[in-house]
Amino acid sequence: MKQRSKKFKKGIVMSMVLACSLVFGTVGASAASSATSTSKTVKTASTTPVVSKKGVITLPKKFKTKTVMTELRPEAAKLIKIYGTSLGDGKTDNFKAYAQKHLVAKTSTNYMLGYGYSLDNYKYKVKGTRKANSKAKIASYSKAVKKVTTSQIKNEDSYVGTGFATFEFSFQPKNYSPMNRINVYLKFSQLQNGKYVLETISYF
């Protein structure tokens, strides 16, 4: 049904392809106010997301892989739904808009690939898959893929190396075999300040 590339081996850097109480008792007003303030502070700290999704998706210098995987799952679902839409109509504008907003830009002062790299690979993937299958099969598959929800996303793999971190997710459409599973791979690169920025998005 769909064309698939071999899964990246764990630890190999790949930059190309074909991211928060209540206050009890009747203490003084001042003490109650202080306790309430402390409570709010603790609550905020415990619910503050690790992954920043405003603009370029970023990770802090230190993070827990499990937490990042959980927070990136909605993004994986969104990306897979975007892919399903592109398969159906052949258009890639939806992915382009996502990439321009959430991938780090290539500039004259960095070595990042830029969103254009991921966009080119995406176009190639969509075009190749549509070409290799009948219109009826593509329409049916596209419909199934667009039904993806965050709860259906499976955490596949993650790896943190020197200067980079990768996270892989998958979705198997209902009534389709494992061969028709979609994998989305997010690669982050580390900046000099220690933070990680989303550099590439790949589909398999």
PyMOL commands that set and color helices and strands:
alter all, ss='L'
color gray80, all
select helices_A, chain A and resi 29-47+65-89+93-102+115-132+135-145+150-152+178-180
alter helices_A, ss='H'
color red, helices_A
select strands_A, chain A and resi 58-59+154-161+164-171+182-190+196-203
alter strands_A, ss='S'
color yellow, strands_A
deselect
rebuild
show_as cartoon
